[in-house]
C-alpha cells in the first residue's frame, strides 16, 4: 500500500516537473520565436536579440552614452537623448520594428490610426505584460495601473467616482489652501533674502500634500515618509530591466532583491497604520463610515466581501491601490508643474501673456472651478508642456489574444510599445517646429487622435486626468499671479528617465514677488 502511494506521489511530481519545464520552454523559447516568425512574414524586423537578455544591453549602452553629458542649452530635442535606441532602430528598420526586452518581444508602433485603434477598440484584449508587472511588483503591486481584464474593470469602477463630477470639484478648495501655504512659504523665504529656488522639490511636496488630503484624509507631514520610500522604490524599479525576471529570480537573496523588499515592507507598514486608524474609528463608534475619499471607498468595498462577479478587495490590494495613487497622484503632476515652470521661466513673453489672462479671469481672487475653463492660454501652455515633456515616455500594451490591427496580424503575447515622447516630437505630425515651445499649436483642437497621448486614450486612459489638470491649472494660476520667475544661471538642462521624465538636477528658478502689498496673507 505504501509503495502504491509513493509511486503515485512520484508520478504526480514528475508530471508537474514535466509540465513546468514545458511551460518554461514555451514561455522563454517557443512562443517568442513563433511571434518573431509571424512578424517577419509581415515585414516587421529588428535588431538581433541575445540569448535570454534580448537587446537589454544594447539599450542600456545607448542610453548611458546619450545621457553621459548634460545638454549645452535649454533645447527640447530630447528624443535622441532619452530614446536613442528608438532613433537608431527606426532609422534601420522603419516605423515598425521589433526589439527584445529579455525574452519578451516588443513591437514599436508610431502610426496614429493604429494607436487609436489599439487603445480604443482592443482595450479589453490588451494590457500590462508579466514582465511589466514583475518590474513594478514591489512598487505599486497589483493596483489599477498594473491590473488587467476583469480585475482592471472592477478596480476602475471602484476608484473612478473619486475623480469625477461634484467629487472632483470639491477638491478645488483643498488645492487652493495647500497652494497658498506653499506660496506663503516661498514669500517668507524671499523676504529673508533667498532668490533662487529648486522648484521641483516644492512642487513634489505640494502635490503630495494635495493627494494626501483629498484622497487619504492625511497631511503631507503624515505621509512624507511614504512618499520618500516610494521615491526610493521608484528608483530601484527603474533598474528592473537590468535584473532578468526569470522564474523564481525574485526569491534570489541578492542585494537588489533584499533592498527592494525591505522598502516595500516599510511602505506597507506605514500604509497599514493609516488604514487601521480609519478602521478603528468605525469599530469604536467614532465614525459611522470609512469616509467618501478614495481610501474610504476602498474600505467600504472591502466590507462587501466578495461580490456576485467574483471580484473582491483585500488589504494587500488596498495597499497596492494606495501606493498607486500616492505615486501617480503626485509624481506625474509634480513633473508637469516643474517642466511647465521651466518653460515659462525661459519664455518670459508667454509667462506675461498667461499672467494677464489670469488677472483678467480671476480679477485678483484665487481661482475657482468656474474660472478654469476660461484660462485658455494657460491650458495651451500646459498641453505644450505635456507634449514636450510627457511624464511617461512610453505607453506599453500586450496582446492577450490574436488581434487584427490595421494591416497587421498581432499574435497573442506580443507587446506593443508606443513611444509617446517620439510621437510628441515628430516633425511629420507636428511640423518643422516640433522641438520648439509653441503653445499656439493648441489654439485649435483639430488634430488627429493618437498623436497627443500624455494620458493615453480610450477606456484605459488615466483615471486621474481631470484631477491632475485641475490641480495644475490652479497651482500655476496662483503661482504666476504672485511671482514672476526666470531660469537661474545654475540650471543645468539634463532630462533623464526614471520611470518618468525628470530633470536630473532639478529646476532652479529665481522668484520675484508681484504686488506684495496686495496679498496681505503673505506678510511676515
C-alpha positions as CSV (number, residue, x, y, z in Angstrom):
1,X,0.0,0.0,0.0
2,X,2.9,2.4,0.9
3,X,4.6,1.6,-2.4
4,X,1.4,2.4,-4.3
5,X,1.1,5.8,-2.5
6,X,4.8,6.6,-3.0
7,X,4.6,5.7,-6.7
8,X,1.5,7.9,-7.1
9,X,3.3,10.8,-5.4
10,X,6.3,10.3,-7.7
11,X,4.1,10.2,-10.8
12,X,2.5,13.5,-9.8
13,X,5.8,15.2,-9.1
14,X,7.3,14.0,-12.4
15,X,4.2,15.2,-14.2
16,X,4.4,18.6,-12.5
17,X,8.1,18.9,-13.4
18,X,7.5,18.0,-17.0
19,X,4.6,20.4,-17.2
20,X,6.6,23.2,-15.6
21,X,9.6,22.5,-17.9
22,X,7.2,22.6,-20.9
23,X,5.6,25.8,-19.9
24,X,9.0,27.4,-19.2
25,X,10.5,26.4,-22.5
26,X,7.3,27.5,-24.2
27,X,7.3,30.9,-22.5
28,X,11.0,31.6,-23.0
29,X,11.7,30.0,-26.3
30,X,8.9,28.6,-28.5
31,X,6.3,31.4,-28.1
32,X,8.8,34.3,-28.6
33,X,10.2,32.5,-31.7
34,X,6.8,31.9,-33.1
35,X,5.9,35.6,-32.7
36,X,9.2,36.6,-34.3
37,X,8.4,34.5,-37.4
38,X,4.8,35.7,-37.7
39,X,6.0,39.4,-37.6
40,X,8.9,38.7,-40.0
41,X,6.5,37.3,-42.6
42,X,4.7,40.7,-42.4
43,X,7.9,42.6,-42.9
44,X,8.5,43.6,-39.3
45,X,12.1,43.0,-38.2
46,X,14.5,44.5,-35.7
47,X,17.9,44.1,-34.0
48,X,19.1,40.5,-33.3
49,X,18.4,39.5,-29.7
50,X,21.0,37.8,-27.4
51,X,20.0,34.7,-25.5
52,X,17.8,35.5,-22.5
53,X,18.8,39.2,-22.3
54,X,17.5,40.2,-25.8
55,X,18.5,43.8,-26.5
56,X,18.7,45.0,-22.9
57,X,22.5,45.6,-23.1
58,X,22.1,47.5,-26.4
59,X,19.5,49.8,-24.9
60,X,21.4,50.3,-21.7
61,X,24.6,51.2,-23.6
62,X,22.9,53.6,-26.0
63,X,21.0,55.4,-23.2
64,X,24.2,55.6,-21.0
65,X,26.1,57.2,-23.9
66,X,23.3,59.6,-24.8
67,X,22.9,60.9,-21.2
68,X,26.5,60.9,-20.2
69,X,26.7,64.7,-20.8
70,X,24.2,67.5,-19.9
71,X,22.6,69.4,-22.8
72,X,24.6,72.6,-23.7
73,X,21.4,74.7,-23.6
74,X,17.7,74.6,-23.0
75,X,16.7,72.7,-26.1
76,X,13.7,70.4,-26.4
77,X,15.0,67.9,-29.0
78,X,15.3,65.3,-26.3
79,X,14.3,62.1,-28.2
80,X,17.9,61.2,-29.2
81,X,18.9,61.7,-25.6
82,X,16.1,59.7,-23.9
83,X,15.2,57.2,-26.6
84,X,18.4,56.7,-28.6
85,X,17.5,53.0,-29.3
86,X,14.2,54.2,-30.9
87,X,16.1,56.7,-33.1
88,X,18.7,54.1,-34.2
89,X,16.3,51.2,-34.9
90,X,13.6,53.3,-36.6
91,X,16.3,54.5,-39.0
92,X,17.5,51.0,-39.6
93,X,14.2,49.1,-39.7
94,X,11.5,51.7,-40.4
95,X,8.4,52.8,-38.4
96,X,7.6,49.3,-37.3
97,X,10.3,47.2,-35.7
98,X,10.7,44.6,-33.0
99,X,13.2,44.6,-30.2
100,X,13.5,42.3,-27.3
101,X,13.3,43.1,-23.6
102,X,14.9,40.0,-22.3
103,X,12.7,37.2,-23.8
104,X,9.7,39.4,-24.4
105,X,9.3,40.7,-28.0
106,X,8.1,44.2,-28.3
107,X,6.9,46.0,-31.4
108,X,7.3,49.7,-31.8
109,X,4.1,51.4,-33.0
110,X,4.0,55.1,-34.1
111,X,1.2,55.2,-36.6
112,X,-1.6,57.3,-35.0
113,X,-4.5,55.5,-36.6
114,X,-3.3,52.1,-35.3
115,X,-2.6,53.6,-31.9
116,X,-6.1,54.9,-31.7
117,X,-7.5,51.5,-32.8
118,X,-5.4,49.6,-30.3
119,X,-6.2,51.8,-27.3
120,X,-9.9,52.2,-28.1
121,X,-11.0,49.0,-29.8
122,X,-8.8,46.5,-28.1
123,X,-8.7,47.9,-24.6
124,X,-10.0,44.6,-23.1
125,X,-7.8,42.4,-25.2
126,X,-4.5,44.1,-24.3
127,X,-2.9,45.2,-21.1
128,X,0.3,45.0,-19.0
129,X,2.7,42.2,-19.6
130,X,4.1,39.8,-17.0
131,X,7.5,41.4,-17.2
132,X,6.0,44.9,-16.5
133,X,4.0,43.5,-13.6
134,X,7.1,41.9,-12.1
135,X,9.2,45.0,-12.6
136,X,6.7,47.1,-10.5
137,X,5.5,44.3,-8.2
138,X,7.2,45.7,-5.1
139,X,6.5,49.3,-6.1
140,X,2.8,49.6,-6.9
141,X,1.8,45.9,-6.9
142,X,-1.5,44.8,-8.5
143,X,-3.1,48.3,-8.3
144,X,-5.1,49.8,-11.1
145,X,-2.1,50.8,-13.2
146,X,-0.9,47.1,-13.5
147,X,-4.3,45.3,-13.4
148,X,-5.7,43.5,-16.5
149,X,-9.0,42.1,-17.7
150,X,-11.8,41.9,-15.2
151,X,-9.6,42.9,-12.3
152,X,-8.8,46.2,-14.0
153,X,-12.5,46.7,-14.9
154,X,-13.7,46.3,-11.3
155,X,-10.8,48.3,-9.8
156,X,-11.5,51.2,-12.2
157,X,-15.2,51.0,-11.4
158,X,-14.4,51.4,-7.6
159,X,-11.9,54.3,-7.9
160,X,-13.4,56.3,-10.8
161,X,-16.1,58.1,-8.6
162,X,-13.3,59.7,-6.6
163,X,-12.1,61.6,-9.6
164,X,-15.4,62.7,-11.2
165,X,-18.2,65.3,-11.1
166,X,-19.0,67.1,-7.9
167,X,-16.5,65.0,-6.0
168,X,-13.7,66.3,-8.3
169,X,-15.0,69.9,-7.9
170,X,-15.0,69.6,-4.1
171,X,-11.2,69.2,-4.2
172,X,-10.6,72.7,-5.5
173,X,-10.7,74.3,-2.1
174,X,-8.0,71.9,-0.8
175,X,-5.8,72.7,-3.8
176,X,-6.1,76.4,-3.2
177,X,-5.4,76.1,0.5
178,X,-2.4,73.9,0.0
179,X,-1.0,76.2,-2.7
180,X,-1.5,79.2,-0.6
181,X,0.6,77.6,2.1
182,X,3.4,76.8,-0.4
183,X,3.3,80.4,-1.8
184,X,3.4,81.8,1.7
185,X,6.5,79.7,2.4
186,X,8.2,80.9,-0.7
187,X,7.3,84.5,0.0
188,X,8.8,84.3,3.5
189,X,12.0,82.8,2.1
190,X,12.2,85.7,-0.4
191,X,11.7,88.2,2.4
192,X,14.7,86.5,4.2
193,X,16.9,87.1,1.2
194,X,16.6,83.9,-0.8
195,X,16.1,84.4,-4.5
196,X,16.8,81.0,-6.1
197,X,14.6,78.0,-5.6
198,X,14.7,74.4,-6.8
199,X,11.1,74.4,-7.8
200,X,10.6,70.6,-8.4
201,X,11.1,70.0,-4.6
202,X,8.3,72.5,-3.8
203,X,6.0,71.0,-6.5
204,X,6.6,67.5,-5.2
205,X,5.7,68.5,-1.7
206,X,2.7,70.4,-2.8
207,X,1.2,67.7,-5.0
208,X,1.9,65.1,-2.3
209,X,0.1,67.2,0.3
210,X,-2.9,67.7,-2.1
211,X,-3.3,64.0,-2.9
212,X,-2.8,63.1,0.8
213,X,-5.6,65.5,1.9
214,X,-8.1,64.8,-0.9
215,X,-7.8,61.0,-1.2
216,X,-6.4,59.8,2.1
217,X,-7.5,62.4,4.6
218,X,-4.0,63.0,5.9
219,X,-1.4,65.7,5.5
220,X,1.9,65.6,3.8
221,X,3.7,65.6,7.1
222,X,1.9,62.3,8.0
223,X,2.6,60.8,4.6
224,X,6.1,62.2,3.7
225,X,7.9,59.1,4.8
226,X,5.7,57.0,2.5
227,X,6.5,59.4,-0.4
228,X,10.2,59.2,0.4
229,X,10.2,55.4,0.4
230,X,8.1,55.3,-2.7
231,X,10.7,57.5,-4.5
232,X,13.4,55.1,-3.4
233,X,11.3,52.2,-4.7
234,X,10.7,54.1,-8.0
235,X,14.4,54.5,-8.5
236,X,15.1,50.8,-7.8
237,X,12.2,49.6,-10.1
238,X,13.6,51.8,-12.8
239,X,16.6,49.5,-12.8
240,X,14.4,46.4,-13.3
241,X,15.5,46.0,-16.9
242,X,19.0,45.2,-15.6
243,X,17.6,42.3,-13.5
244,X,16.4,39.4,-15.5
245,X,12.9,38.3,-14.5
246,X,13.5,34.5,-14.8
247,X,11.2,32.1,-12.9
248,X,12.0,32.3,-9.2
249,X,14.5,35.1,-9.7
250,X,12.7,37.3,-7.2
251,X,13.5,34.8,-4.5
252,X,17.3,35.0,-5.0
253,X,18.9,36.6,-2.0
254,X,20.6,39.4,-4.0
255,X,21.3,42.8,-2.6
256,X,18.8,44.3,-5.1
257,X,16.0,41.9,-4.0
258,X,16.7,42.4,-0.3
259,X,16.8,46.2,-0.6
260,X,13.6,46.4,-2.7
261,X,11.7,44.0,-0.4
262,X,12.8,45.9,2.7
263,X,11.5,49.2,1.3
264,X,8.2,47.6,0.3
265,X,7.6,46.2,3.8
266,X,8.3,49.6,5.4
267,X,5.9,51.3,2.9
268,X,3.2,48.8,3.7
269,X,3.7,49.1,7.4
270,X,3.2,52.8,7.2
271,X,0.1,52.4,5.0
272,X,-1.4,49.9,7.4
273,X,-1.1,52.5,10.2
274,X,-3.3,54.9,8.1
275,X,-5.7,52.1,7.1
276,X,-6.0,50.7,10.6
277,X,-6.6,54.1,12.0
278,X,-9.5,54.6,9.6
279,X,-10.9,51.1,10.5
280,X,-10.5,51.7,14.3
281,X,-12.6,54.9,14.1
282,X,-15.5,52.9,12.7
283,X,-15.1,49.9,15.1
284,X,-15.1,52.0,18.2
285,X,-18.0,54.1,17.0
286,X,-16.3,57.4,16.5
287,X,-17.4,57.3,12.9
288,X,-20.3,55.7,11.1
289,X,-18.4,55.1,7.8
290,X,-14.9,54.8,6.4
291,X,-15.4,58.1,4.6
292,X,-16.1,59.1,1.0
293,X,-12.5,59.8,-0.1
294,X,-10.5,57.2,-2.1
295,X,-9.4,55.2,0.9
296,X,-12.9,55.2,2.3
297,X,-14.3,53.9,-1.0
298,X,-11.8,51.1,-1.0
299,X,-12.5,50.1,2.6
300,X,-16.3,50.3,2.0
301,X,-15.8,48.0,-1.0
302,X,-13.8,45.5,1.1
303,X,-16.6,45.3,3.6
304,X,-18.9,43.9,0.9
305,X,-16.6,40.9,0.8
306,X,-17.0,39.0,-2.5
307,X,-19.5,40.4,-4.9
308,X,-21.5,38.3,-7.4
309,X,-18.9,38.8,-10.1
310,X,-16.2,37.0,-8.1
311,X,-14.1,40.1,-7.5
312,X,-13.1,41.1,-4.0
313,X,-10.7,43.5,-2.4
314,X,-8.3,42.5,0.4
315,X,-5.9,44.6,2.5
316,X,-3.0,43.8,0.1
317,X,-4.9,45.1,-2.9
318,X,-6.0,48.2,-0.9
319,X,-2.4,48.9,-0.1
320,X,-1.4,48.5,-3.7
321,X,-4.1,51.0,-4.8
322,X,-2.9,53.4,-2.1
323,X,0.7,53.1,-3.4
324,X,-0.5,53.6,-7.0
325,X,-2.4,56.8,-6.2
326,X,0.1,58.1,-3.7
327,X,2.7,57.8,-6.5
328,X,0.6,58.6,-9.6
329,X,-1.4,61.3,-7.8
330,X,1.6,63.4,-7.1
331,X,4.7,62.4,-9.1
332,X,3.3,62.9,-12.6
333,X,1.5,66.2,-11.7
334,X,4.6,67.5,-9.9
335,X,6.7,66.8,-13.0
336,X,4.1,68.5,-15.2
337,X,4.2,71.6,-13.0
338,X,8.1,71.5,-12.9
339,X,8.5,71.3,-16.6
340,X,5.8,74.0,-17.2
341,X,7.5,76.4,-14.8
342,X,10.8,75.8,-16.6
343,X,9.2,76.5,-20.0
344,X,7.5,79.7,-18.7
345,X,10.7,80.8,-16.9
346,X,12.6,80.5,-20.2
347,X,9.8,82.1,-22.3
348,X,9.0,85.4,-20.5
349,X,6.6,86.6,-23.2
350,X,4.4,83.6,-22.7
351,X,4.7,84.0,-18.9
352,X,3.4,87.5,-19.2
353,X,0.5,86.6,-21.6
354,X,-0.7,83.9,-19.1
355,X,-0.3,86.3,-16.2
356,X,-2.5,88.9,-17.9
357,X,-5.1,86.2,-18.7
358,X,-5.2,85.0,-15.1
359,X,-5.6,88.6,-13.8
360,X,-8.5,89.2,-16.2
361,X,-10.3,86.0,-15.5
362,X,-9.8,85.8,-11.7
363,X,-9.7,89.5,-11.1
364,X,-7.2,89.2,-8.2
365,X,-9.1,86.4,-6.4
366,X,-8.0,82.8,-6.0
367,X,-9.0,80.6,-9.0
368,X,-12.3,78.7,-8.7
369,X,-13.6,75.7,-10.8
370,X,-15.6,78.2,-12.8
371,X,-12.5,80.1,-13.8
372,X,-10.5,77.2,-15.1
373,X,-12.3,76.7,-18.4
374,X,-11.7,80.4,-19.2
375,X,-7.9,80.1,-18.8
376,X,-7.4,79.3,-22.5
377,X,-3.8,80.4,-22.8
378,X,-2.8,78.5,-19.6
379,X,-4.4,75.4,-21.0
380,X,-2.5,75.8,-24.2
381,X,0.8,76.1,-22.2
382,X,0.0,73.0,-20.1
383,X,-0.7,71.0,-23.3
384,X,2.5,72.1,-24.9
385,X,4.4,71.2,-21.7
386,X,2.8,67.7,-21.8
387,X,3.7,67.4,-25.4
388,X,7.4,68.3,-25.0
389,X,7.9,66.6,-21.6
390,X,5.2,63.9,-21.2
391,X,5.6,62.3,-17.7
392,X,5.6,58.8,-19.3
393,X,7.9,58.4,-22.3
394,X,6.4,55.1,-23.3
395,X,2.9,53.5,-23.4
396,X,3.1,49.7,-23.4
397,X,0.4,47.2,-24.1
398,X,0.5,43.4,-24.6
399,X,-2.0,41.5,-26.8
400,X,-3.8,38.8,-24.8
401,X,-5.4,37.4,-27.9
402,X,-4.7,37.4,-31.6
403,X,-5.9,40.7,-33.0
404,X,-6.1,42.5,-36.3
405,X,-4.6,46.0,-36.2
406,X,-4.9,47.8,-39.5
407,X,-3.0,45.7,-42.0
408,X,-1.1,43.8,-39.2
409,X,-1.9,40.5,-37.6
410,X,-0.8,40.8,-34.0
411,X,-0.2,37.4,-32.3
412,X,-1.1,36.7,-28.7
413,X,1.9,37.5,-26.5
414,X,3.3,40.4,-28.5
415,X,3.9,43.6,-26.5
416,X,3.3,46.8,-28.4
417,X,5.5,49.7,-27.4
418,X,4.1,53.2,-28.1
419,X,6.9,55.8,-27.8
420,X,4.9,58.7,-26.6
421,X,7.9,61.0,-26.5
422,X,8.9,60.3,-30.1
423,X,5.3,60.8,-31.3
424,X,5.0,64.1,-29.5
425,X,8.2,65.3,-31.1
426,X,7.6,64.0,-34.6
427,X,8.1,66.6,-37.4
428,X,5.8,64.6,-39.6
429,X,2.9,65.0,-37.1
430,X,3.7,68.5,-35.6
431,X,5.7,70.3,-38.2
432,X,9.2,71.7,-38.5
433,X,8.9,73.4,-35.1
434,X,8.1,70.1,-33.3
435,X,11.1,70.6,-30.9
436,X,10.2,74.2,-30.1
437,X,7.9,75.6,-27.4
438,X,4.9,76.9,-29.3
439,X,1.6,76.7,-27.3
440,X,-0.2,78.3,-30.2
441,X,-0.4,74.9,-31.9
442,X,-3.1,74.0,-29.3
443,X,-5.2,77.0,-30.2
444,X,-7.1,74.6,-32.4
445,X,-8.2,71.2,-31.3
446,X,-8.3,69.9,-34.9
447,X,-5.6,67.4,-34.8
448,X,-5.7,63.6,-35.4
449,X,-6.4,61.4,-32.4
450,X,-3.4,59.3,-31.4
451,X,-0.7,61.9,-31.9
452,X,-1.2,63.6,-28.4
453,X,-1.5,60.9,-25.7
454,X,0.1,62.2,-22.5
455,X,-2.7,60.4,-20.5
456,X,-3.2,57.6,-23.0
457,X,-6.7,57.3,-24.6
458,X,-9.7,55.0,-24.8
459,X,-11.2,53.1,-21.8
460,X,-7.8,52.6,-20.2
461,X,-6.9,56.3,-20.2
462,X,-5.6,57.9,-16.9
463,X,-8.4,57.9,-14.4
464,X,-6.9,60.9,-12.7
465,X,-6.5,63.0,-15.8
466,X,-9.2,65.6,-14.8
467,X,-7.8,65.8,-11.3
468,X,-4.3,66.4,-12.5
469,X,-5.2,69.1,-15.0
470,X,-7.5,70.9,-12.5
471,X,-4.7,70.8,-9.9
472,X,-2.0,72.0,-12.4
473,X,-4.2,75.0,-13.6
474,X,-5.0,76.1,-10.0
475,X,-1.3,75.9,-8.9
476,X,0.1,77.6,-11.9
477,X,-2.6,80.4,-11.9
478,X,-1.8,81.2,-8.3
479,X,2.0,81.0,-8.7
480,X,2.0,83.2,-11.8
481,X,-0.2,85.8,-10.2
482,X,2.0,86.1,-7.2
483,X,5.5,85.8,-8.6
484,X,7.5,86.4,-11.8
485,X,10.2,83.8,-12.4
486,X,13.3,83.4,-14.5
487,X,15.7,80.5,-15.1
488,X,18.7,80.6,-12.8
489,X,22.2,80.6,-14.2
490,X,22.8,77.4,-12.2
491,X,20.1,75.4,-14.0
492,X,21.6,72.5,-16.0
493,X,19.2,71.1,-18.6
494,X,19.5,67.3,-18.3
495,X,16.2,65.4,-18.7
496,X,16.5,61.7,-17.7
497,X,14.1,58.8,-17.5
498,X,13.5,57.2,-14.0
499,X,10.2,55.6,-15.0
500,X,9.0,59.1,-15.7
501,X,10.9,62.0,-17.4
502,X,12.6,64.0,-14.6
503,X,15.1,66.9,-14.5
504,X,18.4,65.3,-13.4
505,X,19.4,68.2,-11.2
506,X,16.0,69.7,-10.5
507,X,14.9,73.1,-11.9
508,X,16.4,76.2,-10.3
509,X,14.4,79.4,-10.8
510,X,14.7,83.0,-9.4
511,X,11.5,84.2,-7.9
512,X,10.4,87.9,-7.6
513,X,7.1,88.7,-5.8
514,X,4.5,90.8,-7.6
515,X,2.3,93.4,-5.9
516,X,3.4,92.4,-2.4
517,X,1.2,94.9,-0.6
518,X,-1.9,93.4,-2.3
519,X,-1.5,90.0,-0.8
520,X,-1.6,90.6,2.9
521,X,-1.8,86.9,3.7
522,X,1.9,86.7,2.8
523,X,3.1,89.4,5.2
524,X,5.8,88.0,7.6
